[in-house]
Amino acid sequence: MKLNSPFRTRSSALFYIGLSASLLIQGALAVKRGDFKTCEQAAFCRRHRSFADAMVQSSQSQAKVDATKESPVLHSASPYLITNNTVRLDGHTLVATVMHNVDQVPLTLEVIFMVNGVIRLRMQEETPLLPRFDETQKHVLRDEGRAFEYASVKDIEHTYERVDGSVVHVVRYTNEDSSGFGVRIVENPWSLSYLHDNKSVIELNHKGFFQFEHLRPKPGADEQGDVDGGWEETFHSWTDSKPRGPESFGMDIRFNGFEHVYGIPEHSASLSLKTTRDEKEGYNEPYRLWNLDVFEYEPDNPMALYGSIPFMTAHNPESTVGVFWLNAAETWVDVTRDKSNVFSNLLRLASGSDKEQAVNTHWISESGVLDLFLLPGKSVTELYKQYSALVEPTRLPRDFSLGYHQCRWNYIDQDDVLTVSKNMHEHDIPYDSIWLDIEYTDGKRYFTWDSSKFPDPISMQKQLSYDGHKLVTVIDPHVKHDSAYRVWKEGDEHGYFIKNKDESGNFQGWCWPGESNWVDYLKPGAMEWTGKQYHLEKFNGSTSDLFIWNDMNEPSIFNGPEITMGKDVKHYGGWEHRDLHNIYGM
C-alpha cells in the first residue's frame, strides 16, 4: 500500500480526529485546579517560602565575602541561635533554649536519644501564649509514644568546644549497637547535623530556613497586623477566621551525599521526588500534604491527594536514612538539589563533606509543635525496622484481600449481586469478593440496608460465602442528619459530633446523604462508640463474612473549602480542625 493512498489518508484523518476528541474529553474531565490552593494562596506557605528566598540571598552575599578569605567559613544567615549556657544533657535528652535575635521569644529544643541511633527532636515556645496541639503522637505513634526505648545515660557522651567563634556540641552513642552515630549542634546560628562515622548525613537549618512563628496577642483594630494573612484568610467564598493567629513553623533538612529522596505520599508523582523550585527540571510548587478528595487528578503533579504520610527516605549504594515529620496540620515540602557553584562549594567545605551532591528539603507546617525523628538506617531493612518501631508495622492483610475484587458503581440489588457471582463462575473467572457502593443502604444511612433492594442480606452473604467469596460494603464517615436515624440520634445525644467554629452547635456539611455531621474522634468515647457500630448486633443484616471499605475520610465535604472541612471548626478540647486534619481518617 502506498503511503499516500486514499485509505491511508482517511485512516490518518480518523486517527487524529479520535486523538483530538480524546484529548478534549481528558481536558474536560481534568482536575479543577482552581478548587485547590497553591502555596502562594496559602499564607503560611507563602510566608515561609519568602523567608527562605531571603535567607538564600543573604547567605549567597555572605559566601562572596567568605570566598575572599584564606580559610572560608560559611555561616547561614539564620536569625535563630542557642542562647549562652542553656545546653545541658539531662539523661537521654539534650535540652537547649533557641531564640530569634530580634523577637527574643525563647523556644525549648529537646534532642532525645533513642535506642539504635534514632533521634527525636521537638521544639515549641518555652511558655506559649496558648497551648499548641500535641496529640498527633497519641493517634500515630506506637502505644501513643509512651513505650519507646531510650538510650542509657552510660551509652551517650557529650562534649563541646569553641569553633570559629561559636560553641559546637557533639553527642555520640558509645554502645556497640549504635557506635558511629551521633549529632553535632552549633549554637550560633543554631544547626544540627546527624553523624554517620563522623560524617554529616542529615543537616537541620543548614540553609537557615528555620522559622518559628510564636503565638502572640491579636493586634487591635487600630493596629496593623505584623504577619501577612496571619489573622484571617479568604479562599474563594470561604474565610478562615484564624482566631489563634500565626503559629506555623518551617525548617530545611538536607541529605548529604544523596542524589534521590523518596516518600511523603500520596502524590501522583515519580518515585524519586523531583525538584520543586525549577519547573524545567520538575515543578514550581512544593509537595503538599493535606488530605483531599481530588476528582480526576493529574499525573506528574505535587498536588495533595487522599492521604498524607510525612515520611521521607534518602538512599544511595552505601546508606539509607529517613526523616519522619510528626505533624497532622497542612504541610508543604520543597525539594531542591545542589548545583556546582561557588556557594555550594563553600557549603561543602564548611560541612566537611567529601561528596558534593545533596538533596535539600524545606518542610513547612501550619500549626502544632515541631516534632521529628531522624532514622539512621543504615540499610533499607534497618531503616524500616526503626520506622515500624515508631508507628507499628502494617498488619498482614487477609488472604482473600490479595485476590481479585469485583467492584463498580453500582450493583442494583441482591439478585444483581448473585447473578454477577453466578456468571463469574460460569465463565471460569476466579474472584474473591464483590464490593457494594453507597446504594445498598437505606437512603445513605450507613449500617443499614435498603430492604426493597436487599430483602435478605444475610442469605446473600451466606450464598457468597458458600461459593468461597466475601462481601465488602462501603461505610463513609459522614452521618446523615436525620433525627429518626439511630446512629445520628445516638451521636447527637452523646455530643460526639464536631462543632461549629463558635461551638454553638454541630457542624453540618454536604456529602452523599445531603446534610451530614461528622464524628469528633478527639471526644472521649467517640471512637469506641463508632467502632461498636460495626458489631453484628448493631449492623443488622451483617455477618462475619462482611468486610468494610472506609471511604470519603479526608474528610470529603462537597460544600466546604477545597471540598473538605473548614480549618476553624472545633474539635473536643477547643482544637481547630487545622491542627489534626491529616489524622482525621485514621
C-alpha positions as CSV (number, residue, x, y, z in Angstrom):
1,M,0.0,0.0,0.0
2,K,1.3,3.4,-0.9
3,L,1.8,6.0,1.8
4,N,-0.4,8.5,0.0
5,S,-3.3,6.0,-0.7
6,P,-6.9,7.2,0.0
7,F,-7.3,4.5,2.7
8,R,-4.2,5.7,4.4
9,T,-5.3,9.3,4.3
10,R,-8.7,8.5,5.7
11,S,-7.2,6.3,8.4
12,S,-4.8,9.1,9.4
13,A,-7.6,11.6,9.5
14,L,-9.8,9.4,11.6
15,F,-6.9,8.7,14.0
16,Y,-6.2,12.4,14.5
17,I,-9.9,13.2,14.9
18,G,-10.1,10.5,17.5
19,L,-7.0,11.7,19.2
20,S,-8.3,15.2,19.3
21,A,-11.6,14.1,20.7
22,S,-9.8,12.0,23.4
23,L,-7.7,15.0,24.4
24,L,-10.8,17.2,24.6
25,I,-12.5,14.7,26.8
26,Q,-9.5,14.3,29.0
27,G,-9.3,18.1,29.3
28,A,-13.0,18.3,30.2
29,L,-12.5,15.7,32.9
30,A,-9.2,17.1,34.3
31,V,-9.0,18.3,37.9
32,K,-10.4,21.7,38.6
33,R,-7.2,23.3,39.8
34,G,-8.9,26.4,40.9
35,D,-10.7,24.3,43.6
36,F,-7.4,23.7,45.4
37,K,-4.8,26.0,46.9
38,T,-1.3,26.7,45.6
39,C,1.5,27.6,48.0
40,E,1.0,31.3,47.1
41,Q,-2.7,31.0,48.1
42,A,-1.8,29.5,51.5
43,A,-0.5,32.5,53.5
44,F,1.8,30.5,55.8
45,C,3.4,28.6,52.9
46,R,3.9,31.9,51.1
47,R,5.5,33.5,54.1
48,H,8.0,30.6,54.7
49,R,8.9,30.4,51.0
50,S,9.6,34.2,51.0
51,F,11.7,33.8,54.2
52,A,13.7,31.0,52.5
53,D,14.3,33.2,49.5
54,A,15.6,36.0,51.8
55,M,17.9,33.5,53.6
56,V,19.4,32.2,50.3
57,Q,20.1,35.7,49.1
58,S,21.7,36.7,52.4
59,S,23.8,33.5,52.5
60,Q,25.0,34.0,49.0
61,S,26.1,37.5,49.8
62,Q,28.0,36.1,52.8
63,A,29.5,33.4,50.7
64,K,31.0,36.0,48.3
65,V,32.7,37.7,51.3
66,D,34.0,34.4,52.7
67,A,35.3,33.4,49.3
68,T,38.0,36.1,49.6
69,K,39.3,34.7,52.9
70,E,42.2,32.3,53.1
71,S,40.1,29.8,55.2
72,P,36.5,30.4,54.3
73,V,34.0,29.5,57.0
74,L,30.3,29.6,56.0
75,H,27.5,30.5,58.4
76,S,23.9,30.7,57.3
77,A,22.1,34.0,57.8
78,S,19.6,32.4,60.2
79,P,18.4,34.8,62.9
80,Y,18.0,31.9,65.4
81,L,20.7,30.9,67.9
82,I,21.1,28.8,71.0
83,T,21.4,31.2,74.0
84,N,24.6,31.0,76.1
85,N,24.9,28.4,78.8
86,T,21.5,26.7,78.1
87,V,22.7,23.4,76.6
88,R,22.6,20.5,79.0
89,L,22.4,16.7,78.8
90,D,19.5,15.6,81.0
91,G,19.6,11.8,81.0
92,H,18.8,10.7,77.4
93,T,17.7,14.2,76.4
94,L,19.8,17.2,75.4
95,V,17.9,20.4,76.2
96,A,18.7,23.9,75.0
97,T,17.0,27.3,74.5
98,V,16.7,28.7,71.0
99,M,15.9,32.3,70.4
100,H,15.3,34.7,67.5
101,N,17.9,37.5,67.7
102,V,15.1,40.2,67.4
103,D,11.9,38.7,68.7
104,Q,13.6,37.3,71.8
105,V,10.9,34.6,72.3
106,P,12.6,31.6,73.9
107,L,11.9,28.2,72.3
108,T,12.7,24.9,74.1
109,L,14.7,22.5,72.0
110,E,14.8,18.8,73.0
111,V,17.0,16.3,71.3
112,I,16.0,12.9,72.5
113,F,18.4,9.9,72.0
114,M,16.6,6.6,71.4
115,V,18.0,3.1,71.0
116,N,19.6,2.1,67.8
117,G,20.7,5.6,66.9
118,V,17.2,7.1,66.3
119,I,17.0,10.8,67.3
120,R,13.8,12.7,68.1
121,L,13.8,16.5,68.0
122,R,11.0,18.6,69.5
123,M,10.6,22.4,69.7
124,Q,8.0,24.9,70.8
125,E,7.7,28.1,72.9
126,E,9.1,27.8,76.4
127,T,6.0,29.4,77.7
128,P,3.4,29.6,74.9
129,L,0.6,32.1,75.0
130,L,-1.8,29.3,74.3
131,P,-1.2,25.5,74.3
132,R,-0.1,24.1,70.9
133,F,-1.8,20.9,69.6
134,D,0.5,18.0,70.6
135,E,-1.9,15.0,70.4
136,T,-0.8,13.7,67.0
137,Q,1.5,11.2,68.7
138,K,-1.4,9.7,70.6
139,H,-3.0,8.7,67.3
140,V,0.1,7.8,65.2
141,L,2.9,6.5,67.4
142,R,3.1,3.1,68.9
143,D,1.5,3.0,72.3
144,E,0.8,6.7,72.0
145,G,4.6,7.3,72.1
146,R,4.8,6.2,75.8
147,A,6.7,2.9,75.4
148,F,9.8,3.9,73.4
149,E,13.2,2.6,74.4
150,Y,15.7,5.3,75.1
151,A,19.4,5.3,75.2
152,S,21.0,4.6,78.5
153,V,22.9,7.5,80.1
154,K,26.1,5.4,80.0
155,D,25.7,4.9,76.3
156,I,26.0,8.5,75.2
157,E,28.6,11.1,75.8
158,H,28.5,14.9,75.5
159,T,31.5,17.1,74.5
160,Y,31.8,20.7,73.3
161,E,34.4,23.1,72.0
162,R,34.5,26.6,70.5
163,V,35.0,26.6,66.7
164,D,35.2,29.8,64.6
165,G,33.5,31.9,67.3
166,S,30.6,29.5,68.1
167,V,30.2,26.7,70.6
168,V,29.8,23.3,69.0
169,H,28.3,20.4,70.9
170,V,28.8,16.7,70.0
171,V,26.8,13.9,71.5
172,R,27.8,10.4,70.4
173,Y,26.5,6.9,71.0
174,T,29.1,4.8,72.7
175,N,27.4,1.4,72.9
176,E,28.3,-1.2,70.3
177,D,24.9,-1.4,68.6
178,S,24.9,2.3,67.7
179,S,28.5,3.3,67.7
180,G,29.4,5.7,64.9
181,F,26.1,7.6,65.3
182,G,25.8,11.0,66.9
183,V,24.8,14.6,66.5
184,R,26.7,17.9,66.2
185,I,24.9,21.1,67.3
186,V,26.2,24.6,66.5
187,E,25.0,27.3,68.8
188,N,25.2,30.5,66.6
189,P,23.3,30.3,64.3
190,W,21.8,27.1,65.5
191,S,22.0,24.0,63.4
192,L,22.1,20.2,63.9
193,S,24.0,17.6,61.9
194,Y,23.3,13.8,62.2
195,L,26.6,12.0,62.0
196,H,27.5,8.6,60.5
197,D,31.1,7.7,61.3
198,N,31.8,11.4,61.9
199,K,30.3,12.4,58.5
200,S,27.2,14.6,58.4
201,V,24.4,12.8,56.5
202,I,21.4,14.8,57.6
203,E,21.6,18.5,58.5
204,L,18.9,20.7,60.0
205,N,18.8,24.5,59.5
206,H,21.9,24.2,57.2
207,K,20.4,26.9,54.9
208,G,18.9,28.9,57.7
209,F,15.3,28.3,56.7
210,F,14.2,27.6,60.3
211,Q,11.4,29.9,61.3
212,F,9.0,29.5,64.2
213,E,6.0,31.9,64.4
214,H,5.4,32.3,68.1
215,L,1.9,32.7,69.3
216,R,1.1,36.4,70.0
217,P,-1.9,38.7,71.0
218,K,-4.1,39.8,68.2
219,P,-3.4,43.4,67.2
220,G,-6.2,45.9,67.9
221,A,-8.5,47.4,65.3
222,D,-6.3,50.5,65.1
223,E,-3.1,48.4,64.9
224,Q,-1.5,47.0,61.8
225,G,-1.0,43.2,61.8
226,D,2.6,42.2,61.5
227,V,2.0,38.9,59.6
228,D,0.7,38.6,56.1
229,G,-2.5,36.6,56.3
230,G,-1.8,35.7,59.9
231,W,-5.2,36.6,61.4
232,E,-7.7,36.0,58.6
233,E,-7.5,34.4,55.1
234,T,-10.0,34.0,52.3
235,F,-10.1,31.4,49.6
236,H,-12.9,31.9,47.1
237,S,-16.1,32.4,49.2
238,W,-14.7,30.8,52.4
239,T,-13.0,32.8,55.1
240,D,-10.7,31.2,57.7
241,S,-11.0,33.2,60.9
242,K,-7.7,32.1,62.4
243,P,-8.5,33.1,66.0
244,R,-5.1,31.9,67.3
245,G,-3.2,34.0,64.7
246,P,0.0,32.8,63.0
247,E,1.5,29.7,64.5
248,S,3.4,28.0,61.7
249,F,6.9,26.8,61.5
250,G,9.4,25.6,58.9
251,M,12.9,24.1,58.6
252,D,15.3,23.0,56.0
253,I,16.5,19.4,56.1
254,R,19.5,18.5,54.0
255,F,20.5,15.0,52.9
256,N,24.3,15.0,52.3
257,G,25.8,12.5,49.8
258,F,22.4,11.6,48.3
259,E,21.0,12.3,44.9
260,H,17.5,10.9,45.4
261,V,14.8,11.2,48.1
262,Y,11.5,9.2,48.2
263,G,8.3,9.2,50.1
264,I,5.8,11.8,51.5
265,P,2.9,10.1,49.9
266,E,0.3,10.5,48.5
267,H,1.1,12.3,45.2
268,S,0.7,11.5,41.6
269,A,4.4,11.9,41.0
270,S,7.6,10.0,40.3
271,L,9.2,7.7,42.8
272,S,12.3,9.9,43.1
273,L,10.9,13.2,44.2
274,K,11.5,16.0,41.7
275,T,12.8,19.5,42.5
276,T,10.0,22.0,43.3
277,R,11.8,25.2,42.6
278,D,12.5,24.8,38.9
279,E,9.7,23.9,36.5
280,K,12.1,22.9,33.7
281,E,13.6,20.2,36.0
282,G,10.5,19.4,38.0
283,Y,7.7,21.6,39.5
284,N,7.3,25.1,40.6
285,E,5.1,24.1,43.6
286,P,6.0,22.2,46.7
287,Y,4.6,18.8,47.5
288,R,1.5,19.3,49.6
289,L,0.3,17.1,52.5
290,W,-3.3,17.9,53.1
291,N,-5.9,15.1,52.7
292,L,-8.2,16.0,49.8
293,D,-10.8,14.3,47.6
294,V,-9.4,15.2,44.2
295,F,-11.5,14.0,41.3
296,E,-9.7,13.4,38.0
297,Y,-6.3,14.3,39.5
298,E,-3.4,14.9,37.1
299,P,-0.4,12.6,36.6
300,D,3.0,14.0,37.5
301,N,1.8,16.7,39.9
302,P,2.8,17.5,43.5
303,M,-0.8,18.5,44.4
304,A,-2.3,16.9,47.6
305,L,-4.3,13.8,47.2
306,Y,-6.2,11.4,49.5
307,G,-3.6,10.6,52.1
308,S,-0.6,12.3,53.8
309,I,2.4,10.4,55.3
310,P,5.2,12.8,56.2
311,F,8.0,10.2,56.0
312,M,10.9,10.7,53.6
313,T,13.9,8.5,52.8
314,A,17.2,9.1,51.1
315,H,19.1,6.2,49.6
316,N,22.4,5.6,47.9
317,P,24.5,2.4,47.4
318,E,26.2,2.9,50.8
319,S,23.4,4.1,53.1
320,T,19.7,4.8,53.7
321,V,18.4,7.4,56.1
322,G,15.0,8.8,56.9
323,V,13.0,11.6,58.4
324,F,9.6,11.3,60.0
325,W,7.9,14.8,60.4
326,L,5.2,14.1,63.0
327,N,2.6,16.7,62.3
328,A,-1.1,16.4,61.2
329,A,-1.6,20.0,60.0
330,E,-1.3,21.2,56.5
331,T,2.3,20.8,55.4
332,W,4.3,21.7,52.3
333,V,7.7,20.3,51.3
334,D,10.1,21.9,48.8
335,V,12.8,19.7,47.3
336,T,15.9,21.1,45.6
337,R,19.3,19.7,44.6
338,D,22.7,21.4,44.9
339,K,24.4,22.6,41.8
340,S,28.1,23.1,41.5
341,N,28.9,26.8,42.1
342,V,30.9,28.9,44.5
343,F,28.2,28.9,47.1
344,S,27.7,25.1,47.0
345,N,31.4,24.5,47.1
346,L,31.6,26.7,50.3
347,L,28.8,24.7,51.8
348,R,30.7,21.5,51.1
349,L,33.9,22.9,52.6
350,A,32.1,24.2,55.7
351,S,30.3,20.9,56.4
352,G,33.4,18.8,55.9
353,S,31.6,16.6,53.4
354,D,33.7,14.9,50.7
355,K,30.6,14.5,48.5
356,E,29.2,17.4,46.6
357,Q,25.8,16.0,45.8
358,A,23.0,16.7,48.2
359,V,19.2,17.0,48.4
360,N,17.8,20.0,50.2
361,T,14.2,19.9,51.6
362,H,12.2,22.6,53.2
363,W,9.3,21.4,55.5
364,I,6.5,23.9,56.4
365,S,3.6,23.2,58.7
366,E,0.7,25.5,59.7
367,S,0.3,24.6,63.4
368,G,1.2,22.2,66.2
369,V,4.7,21.5,67.6
370,L,7.9,20.8,65.7
371,D,8.3,17.1,66.3
372,L,10.5,14.9,64.0
373,F,12.5,11.7,64.0
374,L,15.9,11.2,62.3
375,L,16.3,7.5,61.4
376,P,19.9,6.4,60.7
377,G,19.4,3.2,58.8
378,K,22.0,2.3,57.5
379,S,20.4,-0.4,55.4
380,V,16.9,-0.3,54.0
381,T,15.9,-3.1,56.3
382,E,17.2,-1.4,59.4
383,L,15.5,1.8,58.4
384,Y,12.1,0.3,58.1
385,K,12.6,-1.6,61.4
386,Q,13.3,1.7,63.0
387,Y,10.2,3.3,61.4
388,S,7.9,0.4,62.3
389,A,9.2,0.6,65.9
390,L,7.7,4.2,65.9
391,V,4.4,3.7,64.2
392,E,3.9,-0.1,64.4
393,P,4.2,-2.3,61.3
394,T,1.3,-2.6,58.9
395,R,-0.8,-5.6,59.7
396,L,-0.7,-8.5,57.3
397,P,-3.8,-8.5,55.0
398,R,-6.3,-11.3,55.0
399,D,-5.6,-13.9,52.3
400,F,-8.8,-13.1,50.3
401,S,-7.9,-9.4,50.1
402,L,-4.9,-10.2,47.9
403,G,-7.1,-11.8,45.2
404,Y,-9.4,-10.3,42.6
405,H,-12.1,-7.9,43.7
406,Q,-15.2,-7.3,41.6
407,C,-16.2,-3.6,42.2
408,R,-18.2,-1.0,40.3
409,W,-20.8,1.7,40.9
410,N,-23.3,0.2,41.4
411,Y,-24.9,-3.2,41.7
412,I,-28.6,-2.7,41.7
413,D,-29.9,-5.2,44.2
414,Q,-29.5,-8.6,45.8
415,D,-30.4,-10.5,42.6
416,D,-27.8,-8.5,40.6
417,V,-25.0,-9.4,43.1
418,L,-25.8,-13.1,43.0
419,T,-26.2,-13.1,39.2
420,V,-22.8,-11.5,38.7
421,S,-21.3,-14.1,41.0
422,K,-23.0,-16.9,39.1
423,N,-21.8,-15.6,35.8
424,M,-18.3,-15.3,37.1
425,H,-18.4,-19.0,37.9
426,E,-19.9,-20.0,34.6
427,H,-17.2,-18.2,32.7
428,D,-14.4,-19.6,35.0
429,I,-13.4,-16.1,36.2
430,P,-12.0,-16.6,39.7
431,Y,-12.7,-13.8,42.2
432,D,-12.6,-13.3,46.0
433,S,-15.1,-10.5,46.8
434,I,-17.8,-8.3,45.5
435,W,-18.0,-4.7,46.6
436,L,-21.2,-2.6,47.2
437,D,-21.2,1.1,47.0
438,I,-23.5,3.5,48.9
439,E,-26.7,2.5,47.1
440,Y,-27.1,-0.7,49.3
441,T,-28.0,1.5,52.2
442,D,-31.4,2.8,53.3
443,G,-31.2,6.4,52.0
444,K,-27.4,6.5,52.5
445,R,-27.8,5.8,56.2
446,Y,-24.7,3.7,56.9
447,F,-25.1,0.4,58.9
448,T,-28.5,-0.1,57.3
449,W,-29.8,-2.0,54.2
450,D,-32.3,-0.9,51.6
451,S,-34.9,-3.6,52.3
452,S,-36.6,-3.2,48.9
453,K,-33.3,-4.0,47.1
454,F,-31.7,-6.3,49.6
455,P,-34.6,-8.0,51.4
456,D,-32.3,-10.8,52.8
457,P,-28.7,-9.6,53.0
458,I,-27.7,-12.4,55.4
459,S,-28.8,-15.2,52.9
460,M,-27.0,-13.3,50.2
461,Q,-23.8,-13.3,52.2
462,K,-24.2,-17.0,53.1
463,Q,-24.6,-17.9,49.4
464,L,-21.5,-15.9,48.5
465,S,-19.6,-17.5,51.4
466,Y,-20.7,-21.0,50.4
467,D,-19.2,-20.3,47.0
468,G,-15.9,-19.1,48.6
469,H,-16.5,-15.3,48.4
470,K,-16.7,-12.3,50.7
471,L,-18.8,-9.2,50.5
472,V,-17.4,-5.7,51.0
473,T,-19.7,-2.7,51.8
474,V,-18.7,1.0,51.9
475,I,-19.0,3.0,55.2
476,D,-18.3,6.7,54.9
477,P,-17.6,8.9,57.9
478,H,-20.4,11.4,57.3
479,V,-23.6,10.7,59.3
480,K,-26.9,11.7,57.7
481,H,-28.6,14.4,59.7
482,D,-31.9,12.6,60.5
483,S,-33.4,12.6,64.0
484,A,-35.1,9.3,63.2
485,Y,-31.8,7.6,62.2
486,R,-30.4,5.6,65.2
487,V,-26.8,6.4,64.5
488,W,-27.3,10.1,64.2
489,K,-29.6,10.2,67.2
490,E,-27.0,8.4,69.4
491,G,-24.1,10.6,68.2
492,D,-26.1,13.8,68.8
493,E,-27.2,12.7,72.3
494,H,-23.7,11.9,73.4
495,G,-22.2,15.1,71.9
496,Y,-20.0,13.1,69.6
497,F,-20.1,15.4,66.5
498,I,-17.6,18.1,65.5
499,K,-18.8,21.6,66.4
500,N,-19.1,24.9,64.6
501,K,-16.2,27.3,65.0
502,D,-18.1,29.2,67.7
503,E,-19.1,25.9,69.3
504,S,-22.7,26.9,69.0
505,G,-23.9,23.6,67.6
506,N,-22.9,20.6,65.5
507,F,-21.0,21.4,62.3
508,Q,-23.0,20.5,59.2
509,G,-21.9,20.0,55.7
510,W,-23.0,18.3,52.5
511,C,-22.0,14.8,51.3
512,W,-23.8,11.9,49.6
513,P,-26.7,11.9,52.0
514,G,-27.2,15.6,51.9
515,E,-26.9,17.4,55.2
516,S,-24.5,15.5,57.4
517,N,-22.5,15.5,60.6
518,W,-19.0,14.2,61.3
519,V,-17.8,12.3,64.4
520,D,-15.2,14.1,66.6
521,Y,-12.7,11.3,67.4
522,L,-11.0,13.5,70.0
523,K,-14.1,13.4,72.1
524,P,-13.7,10.8,74.8
525,G,-15.8,7.7,73.9
526,A,-16.5,8.8,70.3
527,M,-14.0,6.4,68.7
528,E,-15.2,3.4,70.8
529,W,-18.8,4.3,70.0
530,T,-18.0,4.4,66.3
531,G,-16.3,1.0,66.5
532,K,-19.3,-0.6,68.1
533,Q,-21.5,0.3,65.1
534,Y,-19.6,-2.3,63.1
535,H,-20.6,-5.1,65.5
536,L,-23.0,-7.7,64.2
537,E,-25.7,-6.8,66.7
538,K,-25.5,-3.1,65.6
539,F,-25.1,-3.5,61.9
540,N,-28.2,-5.6,61.3
541,G,-28.0,-7.8,58.2
542,S,-24.3,-8.3,58.5
543,T,-22.3,-11.5,59.1
544,S,-18.7,-12.4,59.8
545,D,-18.1,-12.7,56.0
546,L,-18.9,-9.0,55.5
547,F,-16.0,-6.6,55.3
548,I,-15.8,-2.8,55.3
549,W,-14.5,-0.3,52.8
550,N,-13.8,3.1,54.5
551,D,-14.2,5.9,52.1
552,M,-14.5,9.7,51.9
553,N,-12.5,10.1,55.1
554,E,-10.3,13.0,54.0
555,P,-13.0,14.1,55.2
556,S,-14.7,14.9,51.9
557,I,-17.3,17.7,52.2
558,F,-18.9,18.9,49.0
559,N,-19.7,22.4,50.1
560,G,-16.5,23.0,52.0
561,P,-13.3,24.8,51.1
562,E,-11.2,22.6,48.8
563,I,-14.0,20.0,49.1
564,T,-13.2,19.4,52.7
565,M,-13.8,20.7,56.2
566,G,-13.1,24.3,57.2
567,K,-9.9,24.8,59.3
568,D,-11.6,26.7,62.1
569,V,-14.3,24.3,63.0
570,K,-13.9,23.0,66.6
571,H,-13.0,19.6,68.0
572,Y,-13.1,18.5,71.6
573,G,-10.8,20.4,73.8
574,G,-11.2,23.6,71.7
575,W,-8.7,22.4,69.0
576,E,-9.3,23.5,65.5
577,H,-9.6,21.2,62.5
578,R,-6.4,22.7,61.0
579,D,-4.4,21.0,63.8
580,L,-5.5,17.4,63.1
581,H,-6.9,17.2,59.6
582,N,-4.4,14.7,58.3
583,I,-5.1,12.2,61.0
584,Y,-8.9,12.5,60.9
585,G,-9.5,9.5,58.7
586,M,-7.3,7.3,60.9
